[in-house]
Amino acid sequence: MIYGALDTKVFESIKDLEMAHEVWKRLEDSNEGTSMVKESKLYIFNDKYAKLKMLKDECVRDVP
């Protein structure tokens, strides 16, 4: 049933797996990335957040 909801490319990447946990892990890694990728994304977002500054002529009310 789950296989019917997947596109052909995704199905090809999991068709060899037998256990639901294996399928879940492969789908999770392909859609969200490995833990190393997640760590890298978090580092980038934290860096961007730390560099975020309001300009002198900006006001919180001006933000949509």
C-alpha positions in Angstrom: 0.0 0.0 0.0 2.8 2.5 0.9 4.6 1.7 -2.4 1.6 3.0 -4.3 2.1 6.5 -2.9 5.7 6.8 -4.0 7.0 8.0 -7.3 9.0 5.6 -9.4 12.4 7.1 -8.5 11.8 6.7 -4.7 10.3 3.3 -5.2 13.5 2.1 -7.0 15.6 3.2 -4.1 13.7 1.2 -1.5 12.3 -1.8 -3.5 15.2 -4.0 -2.3 14.4 -3.5 1.4 12.3 -5.9 3.4 11.8 -4.4 6.9 9.7 -1.3 7.4 12.4 0.3 9.6 14.9 0.0 6.8 12.5 1.6 4.4 11.7 4.4 6.8 15.4 5.1 7.5 16.2 5.2 3.7 13.3 7.6 3.1 14.3 9.7 6.0 17.9 10.0 4.9 17.0 10.8 1.3 14.4 13.4 2.3 16.0 15.0 5.3 19.6 14.0 5.0 22.0 12.1 7.2 22.8 13.3 10.7 26.0 14.9 9.3 23.9 16.9 6.8 21.4 17.9 9.5 24.3 19.1 11.7 25.7 21.1 8.8 22.3 22.7 8.1 21.9 23.6 11.8 25.3 25.2 11.8 24.5 27.3 8.8 21.1 28.4 10.2 22.7 29.3 13.6 25.4 31.3 11.8 22.8 33.2 9.7 20.7 33.9 12.9 23.8 35.2 14.7 24.5 37.6 11.8 20.9 38.8 11.6 20.6 42.5 12.5 18.0 45.1 12.3 19.0 48.2 10.4 18.9 51.6 12.1 15.9 52.8 10.1 13.9 49.5 10.5 11.2 48.9 13.0 9.5 45.7 14.1 6.2 47.1 13.0 7.6 47.4 9.5 8.1 43.7 9.2 5.3 42.0 7.2 
